[in-house]
């Protein structure tokens, strides 16, 4: 069995051994082939790669050298062509050759890792030739456009200040009208030179400088100086633009006149210089063309239009609404002016700021009117207060009579007018009030305040005939007048109002006068203002309390100052004690005289200035202050001798006799007696003062009789404690005094 298995296995093993022998032989052959490749073929391959790399690098170097040589050749050819064209004065061709040379040089300089020392020399040569070209173009430009400017005295012409029309009169602009020689250039000289500037990138700079000179020496002076007139003088090959001076009719010229001057100048420039269309030479504008007039317009128009607005159109705005209709001519002339500029190419697009400003005349009129009103009002407020005018109940603000409401007015207004008419008819059947019941009493106010109210009325009257927007602005400008008065006058005149009693009184009257008019000012114009202000908005009543308070506070502050001075004078009276001492009596007498003198001075200062009732109340209050102080000092004395009582009585008699004489509210002396007799009405302590005088000279029984068990005249003025104190001071301690004191209760 085993032998059988062995015999079967043996051929398989023999076959496997043969296969192993073949594999070993094949592996040996592979190793041999690999060794030959590594030792022979790889070496040949490396040599071939190295040779290929070297050949490639050499080819690149040769290509670069060839390219550089071509660029150098192009540069050299461009420079030669430029020189030839420049000699022939073919400026456009010369400029383009220069730009071609510049392009070649830039390409050479842009190659990294390949630097030639010659490039620096080429760059220098290109710069020199460019400057040479610009020099020739500049000479040609100066022949075509020649400026003769005023002497600059060492300063730059663009920084020279134009101080007068005489300075501008020395300016001249010469423009060449034809080529010097027709065979020198292929096209018009202006177009050729300007196109060459454009190719070199210098056109904008050259035109900007020209625009600055044009603005400074021609356009702006024509706008600013009404006396200047442009003159055009034509010569064989030149046009000369200069100025003449004429007496201006107005301080500020009319817009139509200025537009005519500017148009004349620009038409000359357009005809002889700027009517040229050039090829744009920007990177992205190869196929576009630019108009020279448009370029110049873009540079100067903003300044020209601004100057026209500030120096011309501003002053053409009407001062009152009645002239607004005439302003249509200005708008039309502005439209025509811009239309001409567009036709010449100076302007493009729709309406500019100039035309928008002219068309917006209603707004500008309102702004100007409001500004003028506020400026005029402030000037009045800062003028002198002491220049006064007398106001009587019959006085009225000098304004034109308001127009009757038209048929197109509101039904509500007509209804209100009808109701008012019916009320007036009904009032006729009742007891009538005095025509001066609601009038301002006679007094003096500042002339400036009277003019201020006239200004307010005139402005509101102007508002009634204006557009809605203008009407609203003018109405609130009038309100701003009174707000401004409230803020400015007390501060601006503060020192004088504090020091001078007459000015304080006038300021008081001014405030009351304004408040009096503010009560009805809005109502008077209510039905004639715009609908927006109709329903209760057109009122000034809310300002009335503030003005009344402003006047009263100022006058009361002055009253406090005067009271302080009175009390200070009385403080030197040594408390009215020991009147038997001559020094004490002299001091008290002097104090009383000083008080009376101060009151008399105030009476004269306020005479015919304050309303009579205010005058009497003010003088009564001050006199009452003096009397009250004297009474308090005397009643505070603990011991009054008979001689003291006599002297105190004589001092009081001076006050009693001369006190009423300080009441002189009117200039007519005979009319003042009435108010002097009414002193007890205004000085509350007057009767008390008279009772004190009686006590100083009375006996105990007379005092008791005047007391009359608390029902007499003495009891009406003094308290029991005060009377007892006076009795103890005046009389010695006796049974009679004790009996009298017992009755005072």
C-alpha positions as CSV (number, residue, x, y, z in Angstrom):
1,X,0.0,0.0,0.0
2,X,2.8,2.3,1.0
3,X,4.8,1.4,-2.1
4,X,1.8,2.2,-4.3
5,X,1.4,5.6,-2.7
6,X,5.2,6.3,-3.1
7,X,5.1,5.4,-6.8
8,X,2.2,7.8,-7.3
9,X,4.0,10.6,-5.4
10,X,7.4,10.4,-7.0
11,X,6.4,11.8,-10.5
12,X,4.7,14.8,-8.8
13,X,7.8,15.5,-6.8
14,X,10.0,15.2,-9.8
15,X,7.8,17.6,-11.7
16,X,8.0,20.1,-8.8
17,X,11.7,20.0,-8.7
18,X,12.0,20.7,-12.4
19,X,9.7,23.7,-11.9
20,X,11.9,25.0,-9.1
21,X,15.0,24.6,-11.2
22,X,13.3,26.7,-14.0
23,X,12.3,29.4,-11.6
24,X,15.8,29.7,-10.2
25,X,17.1,30.0,-13.7
26,X,14.5,32.7,-14.6
27,X,15.3,34.6,-11.4
28,X,19.0,34.6,-12.3
29,X,18.2,36.0,-15.7
30,X,16.1,38.8,-14.1
31,X,18.8,39.8,-11.7
32,X,21.3,39.9,-14.6
33,X,19.0,42.1,-16.7
34,X,18.4,44.4,-13.7
35,X,22.1,44.7,-13.1
36,X,22.7,45.6,-16.8
37,X,19.9,48.2,-16.7
38,X,21.3,49.8,-13.6
39,X,24.8,49.8,-14.8
40,X,24.5,50.7,-18.5
41,X,21.1,52.0,-19.6
42,X,20.5,54.3,-16.6
43,X,23.8,56.0,-17.2
44,X,23.0,56.7,-20.8
45,X,19.5,58.0,-19.8
46,X,21.0,60.5,-17.2
47,X,23.4,61.8,-19.8
48,X,20.5,62.3,-22.3
49,X,18.4,64.2,-19.7
50,X,21.3,66.5,-18.8
51,X,21.9,67.3,-22.4
52,X,18.2,68.0,-23.0
53,X,18.0,70.3,-19.9
54,X,21.0,72.3,-21.1
55,X,19.6,72.7,-24.6
56,X,16.3,73.9,-23.2
57,X,17.9,76.5,-20.9
58,X,20.1,77.7,-23.8
59,X,17.0,78.0,-26.0
60,X,15.2,80.1,-23.3
61,X,18.2,82.4,-22.9
62,X,18.4,82.8,-26.7
63,X,14.7,83.6,-26.9
64,X,14.9,86.1,-24.0
65,X,17.9,87.8,-25.7
66,X,16.1,87.9,-29.0
67,X,13.0,89.4,-27.3
68,X,15.1,92.0,-25.5
69,X,16.9,92.9,-28.7
70,X,13.5,93.3,-30.5
71,X,12.3,95.6,-27.7
72,X,15.5,97.6,-27.8
73,X,15.1,97.8,-31.6
74,X,11.5,99.0,-31.2
75,X,12.7,101.6,-28.6
76,X,15.4,102.8,-30.9
77,X,13.0,102.9,-33.9
78,X,10.4,104.8,-31.8
79,X,12.9,107.4,-30.6
80,X,14.2,107.9,-34.2
81,X,10.6,108.2,-35.5
82,X,9.8,110.6,-32.7
83,X,12.8,112.8,-33.5
84,X,11.8,112.9,-37.2
85,X,8.1,113.7,-36.4
86,X,9.2,116.4,-33.9
87,X,11.4,118.1,-36.5
88,X,8.4,118.1,-38.8
89,X,6.2,119.4,-36.0
90,X,3.9,116.4,-36.3
91,X,3.2,116.6,-32.6
92,X,0.6,113.9,-32.4
93,X,2.8,111.3,-34.2
94,X,5.8,112.3,-32.2
95,X,3.8,111.9,-28.9
96,X,2.6,108.5,-30.0
97,X,6.2,107.4,-30.9
98,X,7.3,108.5,-27.4
99,X,4.5,106.5,-25.8
100,X,5.5,103.5,-27.9
101,X,9.1,103.9,-26.7
102,X,7.8,104.2,-23.1
103,X,5.8,101.0,-23.6
104,X,8.9,99.2,-24.9
105,X,11.0,100.4,-22.0
106,X,8.4,99.3,-19.4
107,X,8.3,95.8,-20.9
108,X,12.1,95.6,-20.7
109,X,12.0,96.8,-17.1
110,X,9.3,94.3,-16.2
111,X,11.5,91.3,-17.0
112,X,12.7,89.8,-13.8
113,X,16.2,88.4,-13.5
114,X,17.3,90.1,-16.6
115,X,18.8,93.5,-15.9
116,X,20.7,95.7,-18.2
117,X,22.7,98.7,-17.3
118,X,21.6,100.3,-20.5
119,X,18.0,100.5,-19.2
120,X,18.8,103.3,-16.8
121,X,20.4,105.3,-19.7
122,X,17.3,104.5,-21.9
123,X,15.0,105.8,-19.1
124,X,17.0,109.0,-18.8
125,X,16.9,109.5,-22.5
126,X,13.1,108.9,-22.6
127,X,12.6,111.4,-19.8
128,X,14.8,114.0,-21.6
129,X,12.9,113.5,-24.8
130,X,9.5,113.7,-23.1
131,X,10.5,117.0,-21.4
132,X,11.8,118.2,-24.7
133,X,8.4,117.3,-26.3
134,X,6.5,119.1,-23.5
135,X,8.7,122.1,-23.9
136,X,7.9,122.3,-27.7
137,X,4.2,121.8,-27.0
138,X,4.3,124.4,-24.2
139,X,5.8,126.9,-26.7
140,X,3.1,126.1,-29.2
141,X,0.4,126.5,-26.4
142,X,1.8,129.8,-25.4
143,X,1.6,131.0,-29.0
144,X,-2.0,129.9,-29.1
145,X,-3.0,131.0,-25.6
146,X,-1.2,134.0,-24.2
147,X,-2.0,135.5,-20.8
148,X,-1.1,139.0,-19.7
149,X,-1.7,139.1,-16.0
150,X,-1.4,141.9,-13.3
151,X,2.0,142.2,-11.6
152,X,2.3,139.6,-9.0
153,X,5.1,141.3,-6.9
154,X,7.0,138.1,-6.5
155,X,4.0,135.9,-5.6
156,X,2.5,133.1,-7.7
157,X,-0.2,134.3,-10.0
158,X,-2.7,131.7,-8.7
159,X,-2.1,132.9,-5.1
160,X,-2.4,136.6,-5.9
161,X,-5.4,138.1,-4.3
162,X,-7.7,140.1,-6.6
163,X,-8.4,143.2,-4.4
164,X,-10.1,145.5,-6.9
165,X,-11.6,145.9,-10.4
166,X,-8.5,148.0,-11.3
167,X,-6.3,145.0,-10.7
168,X,-8.4,142.9,-13.1
169,X,-8.3,145.6,-15.7
170,X,-4.7,144.7,-16.4
171,X,-5.7,141.2,-17.5
172,X,-5.6,140.2,-21.2
173,X,-6.1,136.9,-23.0
174,X,-4.8,136.4,-26.5
175,X,-6.1,133.5,-28.6
176,X,-4.5,132.6,-32.0
177,X,-7.2,132.2,-34.7
178,X,-5.3,130.4,-37.5
179,X,-2.2,128.2,-38.0
180,X,1.1,130.0,-38.4
181,X,2.0,128.0,-41.5
182,X,-0.3,125.6,-43.2
183,X,2.5,123.2,-44.2
184,X,3.8,122.8,-40.7
185,X,1.1,120.5,-39.4
186,X,-1.4,118.2,-40.9
187,X,-4.4,119.4,-38.9
188,X,-5.6,122.5,-37.0
189,X,-2.8,123.6,-34.6
190,X,-5.0,123.7,-31.6
191,X,-6.2,120.1,-32.2
192,X,-2.7,118.8,-32.9
193,X,-1.1,120.4,-29.8
194,X,-4.0,119.4,-27.5
195,X,-4.1,115.8,-28.9
196,X,-0.3,115.5,-28.3
197,X,-0.9,116.7,-24.7
198,X,-3.6,114.1,-24.4
199,X,-1.3,111.3,-25.7
200,X,1.4,112.3,-23.2
201,X,-1.2,112.4,-20.3
202,X,-0.6,116.2,-19.7
203,X,-3.9,117.5,-21.1
204,X,-5.7,117.5,-17.8
205,X,-2.9,119.3,-16.0
206,X,-2.6,121.9,-18.8
207,X,-6.3,122.5,-19.0
208,X,-6.6,122.6,-15.2
209,X,-4.1,125.4,-15.0
210,X,-5.9,127.3,-17.8
211,X,-9.2,126.8,-16.0
212,X,-7.7,128.2,-12.7
213,X,-6.4,131.3,-14.5
214,X,-9.8,131.7,-16.3
215,X,-11.7,131.5,-13.1
216,X,-9.4,133.8,-11.1
217,X,-8.8,136.6,-13.7
218,X,-11.9,136.5,-15.9
219,X,-15.0,134.6,-14.7
220,X,-15.1,135.4,-11.0
221,X,-14.2,139.1,-11.5
222,X,-17.0,139.5,-14.1
223,X,-19.4,138.1,-11.5
224,X,-18.0,140.0,-8.4
225,X,-17.4,143.4,-10.0
226,X,-20.5,145.0,-11.7
227,X,-18.3,147.7,-13.2
228,X,-16.3,145.3,-15.4
229,X,-17.3,144.7,-19.1
230,X,-15.6,142.1,-21.4
231,X,-14.3,143.5,-24.6
232,X,-13.4,141.5,-27.7
233,X,-10.7,142.9,-30.1
234,X,-10.1,141.0,-33.3
235,X,-6.6,141.2,-35.0
236,X,-5.4,139.5,-38.2
237,X,-4.5,136.2,-36.5
238,X,-5.4,136.8,-32.9
239,X,-8.4,137.6,-30.7
240,X,-7.8,139.7,-27.6
241,X,-10.1,139.5,-24.6
242,X,-9.8,142.3,-22.1
243,X,-11.9,144.5,-19.8
244,X,-13.3,148.0,-19.6
245,X,-14.8,149.7,-16.6
246,X,-18.2,151.4,-16.5
247,X,-20.2,152.9,-13.6
248,X,-22.6,150.2,-12.3
249,X,-26.2,151.1,-12.1
250,X,-26.7,148.8,-9.0
251,X,-24.5,147.6,-6.2
252,X,-25.2,144.1,-7.4
253,X,-25.7,143.4,-11.1
254,X,-28.7,141.6,-12.4
255,X,-28.3,137.9,-13.2
256,X,-29.2,138.5,-16.9
257,X,-26.3,141.0,-17.2
258,X,-23.8,138.6,-15.6
259,X,-25.0,135.7,-17.7
260,X,-24.4,137.8,-20.8
261,X,-20.8,138.5,-19.8
262,X,-20.0,134.9,-19.0
263,X,-21.7,133.7,-22.2
264,X,-19.6,136.1,-24.3
265,X,-16.3,134.9,-22.8
266,X,-17.2,131.2,-23.2
267,X,-18.4,131.7,-26.7
268,X,-15.0,133.2,-27.7
269,X,-13.2,130.3,-26.0
270,X,-15.4,127.8,-27.7
271,X,-14.9,129.3,-31.1
272,X,-11.2,129.7,-31.0
273,X,-9.9,127.1,-28.5
274,X,-12.3,124.5,-27.0
275,X,-14.4,123.4,-30.0
276,X,-12.1,120.3,-30.3
277,X,-12.9,116.6,-30.0
278,X,-9.9,114.5,-29.0
279,X,-9.2,110.8,-28.8
280,X,-9.2,109.7,-25.1
281,X,-5.9,108.0,-24.2
282,X,-6.9,106.3,-21.0
283,X,-6.3,102.6,-20.6
284,X,-10.0,101.8,-20.9
285,X,-11.0,104.6,-23.3
286,X,-9.3,103.6,-26.5
287,X,-12.4,103.9,-28.6
288,X,-13.9,107.0,-26.8
289,X,-13.5,110.6,-27.6
290,X,-13.5,113.6,-25.2
291,X,-14.8,117.2,-25.9
292,X,-12.4,119.8,-24.6
293,X,-15.2,122.2,-23.6
294,X,-16.8,119.4,-21.5
295,X,-13.5,118.8,-19.8
296,X,-13.1,122.5,-18.9
297,X,-16.7,122.7,-17.8
298,X,-16.2,119.8,-15.4
299,X,-13.3,121.6,-13.9
300,X,-14.7,125.1,-13.5
301,X,-18.5,124.8,-13.4
302,X,-18.9,124.0,-9.7
303,X,-16.9,127.1,-8.7
304,X,-18.6,129.3,-11.4
305,X,-22.1,128.2,-10.3
306,X,-21.3,128.7,-6.6
307,X,-19.9,132.2,-7.3
308,X,-23.0,133.1,-9.4
309,X,-25.3,132.0,-6.6
310,X,-23.4,133.7,-3.8
311,X,-22.5,136.9,-5.6
312,X,-25.5,137.3,-8.0
313,X,-28.6,135.2,-7.5
314,X,-28.6,135.7,-3.7
315,X,-29.0,139.5,-4.2
316,X,-31.6,139.1,-6.9
317,X,-34.1,137.4,-4.5
318,X,-36.9,139.9,-4.0
319,X,-37.3,141.7,-0.7
320,X,-41.0,141.4,-0.7
321,X,-43.6,139.0,-2.2
322,X,-45.0,141.6,-4.6
323,X,-41.9,141.3,-6.7
324,X,-41.8,137.5,-6.8
325,X,-43.7,137.4,-10.2
326,X,-41.0,139.5,-11.8
327,X,-38.4,136.8,-10.8
328,X,-39.8,134.6,-13.6
329,X,-37.5,136.5,-15.9
330,X,-34.5,135.5,-13.8
331,X,-35.5,131.8,-14.0
332,X,-35.9,132.1,-17.8
333,X,-32.6,133.7,-18.3
334,X,-30.9,131.1,-16.1
335,X,-32.5,128.3,-18.2
336,X,-31.4,130.1,-21.4
337,X,-27.9,130.5,-20.0
338,X,-27.5,126.8,-19.2
339,X,-29.0,125.9,-22.5
340,X,-26.3,127.9,-24.3
341,X,-23.6,126.3,-22.2
342,X,-24.9,122.8,-23.1
343,X,-25.0,123.7,-26.8
344,X,-21.3,124.6,-26.5
345,X,-20.5,121.5,-24.6
346,X,-19.6,123.1,-21.3
347,X,-22.5,121.4,-19.5
348,X,-24.1,118.0,-19.7
349,X,-27.0,116.4,-18.1
350,X,-30.1,117.9,-16.4
351,X,-30.5,121.1,-14.4
352,X,-27.5,122.1,-12.3
353,X,-27.4,123.6,-8.8
354,X,-27.6,127.1,-10.4
355,X,-30.9,126.4,-12.1
356,X,-32.3,124.6,-9.1
357,X,-31.4,127.6,-6.9
358,X,-33.2,130.0,-9.3
359,X,-36.3,127.8,-9.5
360,X,-36.5,127.4,-5.7
361,X,-37.0,131.2,-5.3
362,X,-40.0,130.9,-3.0
363,X,-37.9,129.0,-0.4
364,X,-35.0,131.4,-0.8
365,X,-37.3,134.4,-0.6
366,X,-38.8,133.0,2.6
367,X,-35.3,132.3,4.0
368,X,-34.0,135.7,3.0
369,X,-37.0,137.5,4.4
370,X,-36.9,135.6,7.7
371,X,-33.2,136.3,8.0
372,X,-33.6,140.0,7.2
373,X,-36.5,140.2,9.7
374,X,-34.4,138.6,12.5
375,X,-31.4,140.8,11.7
376,X,-33.5,143.9,11.7
377,X,-35.2,142.8,15.0
378,X,-31.9,142.2,16.7
379,X,-30.5,145.5,15.6
380,X,-33.6,147.2,17.2
381,X,-33.2,145.2,20.4
382,X,-29.5,146.2,20.8
383,X,-30.2,149.9,20.2
384,X,-30.6,152.4,23.0
385,X,-33.6,152.0,25.3
386,X,-33.8,155.6,26.5
387,X,-35.0,157.0,23.2
388,X,-38.7,156.9,23.8
389,X,-42.1,157.8,22.4
390,X,-45.3,158.5,24.2
391,X,-48.0,155.9,23.8
392,X,-51.7,156.9,24.5
393,X,-54.8,154.8,24.4
394,X,-55.5,156.3,21.0
395,X,-52.1,155.1,19.6
396,X,-51.9,152.3,17.1
397,X,-49.2,150.5,15.2
398,X,-48.5,152.2,11.9
399,X,-49.4,149.4,9.4
400,X,-51.5,149.4,6.2
401,X,-55.1,148.5,6.6
402,X,-55.6,144.8,6.2
403,X,-57.5,143.8,3.1
404,X,-61.1,142.6,3.4
405,X,-61.5,138.9,3.2
406,X,-62.2,137.8,-0.4
407,X,-65.0,135.7,-1.8
408,X,-62.8,132.7,-1.8
409,X,-62.1,132.8,1.9
410,X,-63.3,130.0,4.2
411,X,-67.0,129.7,5.1
412,X,-65.9,129.3,8.7
413,X,-64.4,132.8,8.6
414,X,-67.5,134.3,7.0
415,X,-69.6,132.7,9.7
416,X,-67.4,134.0,12.4
417,X,-67.5,137.5,10.8
418,X,-71.3,137.3,10.7
419,X,-71.5,136.2,14.4
420,X,-69.1,139.0,15.4
421,X,-71.3,141.5,13.5
422,X,-74.4,140.3,15.2
423,X,-72.7,140.6,18.6
424,X,-71.8,144.2,17.9
425,X,-75.4,144.9,17.0
426,X,-76.5,143.4,20.2
427,X,-74.0,145.3,22.2
428,X,-75.4,148.6,20.9
429,X,-78.6,148.0,22.9
430,X,-76.7,147.5,26.2
431,X,-74.6,149.8,28.3
432,X,-71.4,150.6,26.3
433,X,-67.9,150.2,27.7
434,X,-65.4,153.0,27.3
435,X,-63.5,152.9,24.1
436,X,-60.3,152.8,26.2
437,X,-61.4,149.9,28.5
438,X,-58.9,147.5,27.0
439,X,-56.3,150.1,25.9
440,X,-52.8,150.3,27.1
441,X,-52.5,153.3,29.6
442,X,-50.5,156.4,28.7
443,X,-46.8,155.8,29.1
444,X,-43.4,156.0,27.4
445,X,-41.9,153.1,25.5
446,X,-38.7,152.8,23.5
447,X,-38.8,153.9,19.9
448,X,-37.0,150.6,19.0
449,X,-39.8,148.6,20.5
450,X,-42.5,150.5,18.6
451,X,-40.5,149.8,15.4
452,X,-40.2,146.2,16.5
453,X,-43.9,145.8,16.7
454,X,-44.3,147.6,13.3
455,X,-41.8,145.1,11.9
456,X,-43.9,142.2,13.3
457,X,-47.1,143.6,11.8
458,X,-45.5,144.3,8.4
459,X,-44.0,140.7,8.3
460,X,-47.4,139.1,9.1
461,X,-49.0,141.3,6.5
462,X,-46.3,140.1,4.0
463,X,-47.2,136.5,5.1
464,X,-50.8,137.0,4.1
465,X,-49.9,137.4,0.4
466,X,-47.2,134.7,0.3
467,X,-47.2,131.0,-0.6
468,X,-48.2,128.5,2.2
469,X,-44.6,127.5,2.9
470,X,-43.4,131.1,3.0
471,X,-46.4,132.1,5.1
472,X,-45.5,129.5,7.7
473,X,-41.9,130.6,7.8
474,X,-42.7,134.3,8.1
475,X,-45.3,133.6,10.9
476,X,-42.7,131.6,12.9
477,X,-40.1,134.3,12.2
478,X,-42.4,136.8,14.0
479,X,-42.7,134.4,16.9
480,X,-38.9,134.1,16.8
481,X,-38.6,137.9,17.1
482,X,-40.4,137.8,20.4
483,X,-38.4,134.8,21.7
484,X,-35.2,136.7,20.7
485,X,-36.4,139.8,22.6
486,X,-37.0,137.7,25.6
487,X,-33.5,136.2,25.5
488,X,-31.4,139.1,24.2
489,X,-32.7,142.4,25.8
490,X,-32.4,141.4,29.5
491,X,-28.8,140.2,28.9
492,X,-27.6,142.9,26.5
493,X,-29.0,145.7,28.7
494,X,-28.5,144.0,32.0
495,X,-26.1,146.5,33.6
496,X,-28.2,149.6,32.6
497,X,-31.4,147.9,33.7
498,X,-29.9,147.3,37.1
499,X,-28.3,150.7,37.6
500,X,-30.8,153.1,36.0
501,X,-34.3,153.2,37.4
502,X,-35.7,155.1,34.4
503,X,-34.5,152.3,32.0
504,X,-36.0,149.7,34.2
505,X,-39.4,151.5,34.0
506,X,-39.1,151.9,30.2
507,X,-38.2,148.2,29.9
508,X,-41.3,147.4,32.0
509,X,-43.4,149.4,29.7
510,X,-41.9,147.8,26.6
511,X,-42.7,144.3,27.9
512,X,-46.3,145.3,28.8
513,X,-46.7,147.0,25.4
514,X,-45.5,143.9,23.5
515,X,-47.7,141.7,25.7
516,X,-50.7,144.0,25.0
517,X,-50.3,143.5,21.3
518,X,-49.6,139.8,21.5
519,X,-53.0,139.3,22.9
520,X,-54.7,140.1,19.6
521,X,-51.9,139.9,17.1
522,X,-52.7,136.4,16.0
523,X,-56.4,137.0,15.9
524,X,-56.0,140.0,13.6
525,X,-54.3,137.8,11.0
526,X,-56.1,134.5,11.7
527,X,-58.4,134.5,8.7
528,X,-55.7,135.7,6.3
529,X,-53.0,133.2,6.9
530,X,-52.6,129.7,5.3
531,X,-55.0,126.9,6.2
532,X,-52.3,125.1,8.2
533,X,-52.2,128.1,10.7
534,X,-56.0,128.7,10.5
535,X,-57.2,126.3,13.2
536,X,-55.8,127.9,16.4
537,X,-52.1,127.7,15.5
538,X,-51.7,131.4,14.5
539,X,-51.6,132.7,18.0
540,X,-49.2,134.6,20.2
541,X,-51.2,134.5,23.4
542,X,-48.9,131.8,24.9
543,X,-46.1,134.4,25.0
544,X,-48.1,137.0,26.9
545,X,-47.4,135.7,30.5
546,X,-43.7,135.5,29.8
547,X,-43.5,139.1,28.7
548,X,-45.5,140.3,31.6
549,X,-43.3,138.4,34.0
550,X,-40.2,139.7,32.3
551,X,-41.3,143.3,32.7
552,X,-42.5,142.9,36.3
553,X,-39.4,141.1,37.4
554,X,-37.1,143.8,36.0
555,X,-39.1,146.6,37.7
556,X,-39.5,144.7,41.0
557,X,-35.7,144.1,41.0
558,X,-35.3,147.9,40.6
559,X,-37.8,148.5,43.4
560,X,-35.8,146.2,45.7
561,X,-32.7,148.2,44.9
562,X,-34.5,151.5,45.8
563,X,-35.9,150.0,49.0
564,X,-32.4,148.9,50.0
565,X,-31.1,152.4,49.4
566,X,-33.9,154.0,51.5
567,X,-33.3,151.6,54.4
568,X,-29.6,152.2,54.2
569,X,-30.2,156.0,54.5
570,X,-32.5,155.6,57.4
571,X,-29.9,153.3,59.1
572,X,-27.8,156.4,59.6
573,X,-30.6,158.1,61.8
574,X,-29.2,156.4,65.0
575,X,-32.5,154.7,65.7
576,X,-34.1,158.1,66.3
577,X,-33.1,157.9,69.9
578,X,-31.8,160.7,72.2
579,X,-33.0,163.5,70.0
580,X,-32.0,166.0,72.6
581,X,-28.5,165.3,71.4
582,X,-27.7,167.7,68.6
583,X,-25.6,165.2,66.7
584,X,-28.3,162.5,66.9
585,X,-31.0,165.0,65.8
586,X,-28.8,166.2,62.9
587,X,-28.2,162.6,61.7
588,X,-31.9,161.8,61.8
589,X,-32.9,165.0,60.1
590,X,-30.2,164.3,57.4
591,X,-31.5,160.8,56.9
592,X,-35.1,162.0,56.5
593,X,-34.0,164.7,54.0
594,X,-32.0,162.1,52.0
595,X,-35.0,159.8,51.9
596,X,-37.2,162.6,50.6
597,X,-34.6,163.6,48.1
598,X,-34.3,160.0,46.7
599,X,-38.1,159.8,46.4
600,X,-38.3,163.1,44.7
601,X,-35.5,162.1,42.3
602,X,-37.3,158.8,41.5
603,X,-40.6,160.8,41.1
604,X,-38.9,163.0,38.4
605,X,-37.2,160.0,36.7
606,X,-40.4,158.1,36.4
607,X,-42.6,161.1,35.7
608,X,-44.6,160.7,32.5
609,X,-42.8,157.4,31.8
610,X,-44.7,154.9,33.9
611,X,-48.5,154.6,33.6
612,X,-50.1,156.7,36.4
613,X,-51.4,153.8,38.3
614,X,-48.1,152.0,38.3
615,X,-46.3,155.2,39.1
616,X,-48.5,155.8,42.2
617,X,-48.2,152.2,43.4
618,X,-44.4,152.3,43.0
619,X,-43.9,155.6,44.8
620,X,-46.5,154.7,47.4
621,X,-44.7,151.4,48.1
622,X,-41.3,153.2,48.5
623,X,-42.8,155.9,50.7
624,X,-44.5,153.3,52.7
625,X,-41.2,151.5,53.2
626,X,-39.6,154.7,54.6
627,X,-42.6,155.4,56.9
628,X,-42.8,151.8,58.1
629,X,-39.1,151.9,59.0
630,X,-39.5,155.2,60.9
631,X,-42.6,153.9,62.8
632,X,-40.8,150.7,63.8
633,X,-37.7,152.6,65.0
634,X,-39.8,155.1,67.1
635,X,-42.1,152.5,68.6
636,X,-39.1,150.4,69.6
637,X,-37.8,153.3,71.8
638,X,-38.0,152.6,75.6
639,X,-37.7,156.2,76.8
640,X,-38.8,159.3,74.9
641,X,-38.3,162.6,76.8
642,X,-40.5,165.6,76.1
643,X,-37.8,167.3,74.0
644,X,-37.2,164.0,72.1
645,X,-40.9,163.8,71.4
646,X,-40.9,167.4,70.1
647,X,-38.0,166.8,67.8
648,X,-39.4,163.4,66.6
649,X,-42.7,165.2,65.9
650,X,-40.9,167.9,63.8
651,X,-39.1,165.1,61.8
652,X,-42.4,163.3,61.2
653,X,-44.0,166.6,60.1
654,X,-41.3,167.0,57.5
655,X,-42.2,163.6,56.1
656,X,-45.9,164.3,56.4
657,X,-45.7,167.7,54.6
658,X,-43.1,166.8,51.9
659,X,-44.0,163.1,51.4
660,X,-47.0,163.7,49.2
661,X,-45.0,166.1,47.0
662,X,-43.0,163.2,45.6
663,X,-46.2,162.1,43.7
664,X,-45.8,163.9,40.4
665,X,-46.8,161.3,37.7
666,X,-47.7,164.0,35.2
667,X,-45.8,166.9,33.7
668,X,-48.6,169.3,34.4
669,X,-48.2,170.3,38.0
670,X,-51.8,171.3,38.5
671,X,-52.9,167.8,37.6
672,X,-50.7,166.1,40.2
673,X,-52.6,167.5,43.2
674,X,-55.2,164.8,42.8
675,X,-52.7,162.1,43.3
676,X,-51.0,163.9,46.1
677,X,-54.2,163.9,48.0
678,X,-54.6,160.2,47.5
679,X,-51.4,159.3,49.3
680,X,-53.2,157.2,52.0
681,X,-54.5,155.0,49.2
682,X,-51.0,154.1,48.0
683,X,-49.0,154.3,51.3
684,X,-50.7,151.9,53.7
685,X,-48.8,153.2,56.8
686,X,-49.7,156.8,56.1
687,X,-52.6,157.0,58.6
688,X,-50.5,155.0,61.1
689,X,-47.7,157.6,60.7
690,X,-50.2,160.4,61.3
691,X,-51.5,158.7,64.5
692,X,-47.9,158.3,65.7
693,X,-47.3,162.1,65.2
694,X,-50.5,162.8,67.3
695,X,-49.3,160.4,70.1
696,X,-45.9,162.2,70.2
697,X,-47.7,165.5,71.1
698,X,-50.8,164.1,72.9
699,X,-51.6,163.9,76.6
700,X,-52.6,160.6,78.3
701,X,-56.3,161.5,78.1
702,X,-56.1,162.4,74.4
703,X,-54.4,159.1,73.7
704,X,-57.2,157.3,75.7
705,X,-59.8,159.2,73.9
706,X,-58.4,158.3,70.5
707,X,-58.3,154.7,71.5
708,X,-61.9,154.8,72.5
709,X,-62.1,151.4,73.9
710,X,-60.5,149.9,70.7
711,X,-62.9,151.7,68.4
712,X,-61.1,154.9,67.8
713,X,-58.7,155.9,65.0
714,X,-55.7,155.0,67.1
715,X,-57.0,151.5,67.5
716,X,-57.4,151.2,63.8
717,X,-53.7,151.6,63.3
718,X,-51.9,150.4,66.4
719,X,-52.2,147.3,68.5
720,X,-52.7,147.6,72.3
721,X,-49.2,146.4,72.9
722,X,-47.7,149.1,70.6
723,X,-49.8,151.9,72.3
724,X,-48.9,150.7,75.8
725,X,-45.2,150.7,74.8
726,X,-45.4,154.2,73.5
727,X,-47.2,155.4,76.7
728,X,-44.5,153.8,78.9
729,X,-41.8,155.5,76.8
730,X,-43.5,158.9,76.7
731,X,-44.8,159.2,80.3
732,X,-43.4,158.7,83.7
733,X,-44.7,155.9,85.9
734,X,-47.7,157.4,87.7
735,X,-51.2,156.4,88.7
736,X,-52.6,158.3,85.8
737,X,-50.3,156.4,83.4
738,X,-51.4,153.1,85.1
739,X,-55.0,154.1,84.7
740,X,-54.5,154.9,81.0
741,X,-52.7,151.7,80.4
742,X,-55.5,149.8,82.0
743,X,-57.9,151.3,79.4
744,X,-55.8,150.2,76.5
745,X,-57.0,146.7,75.8
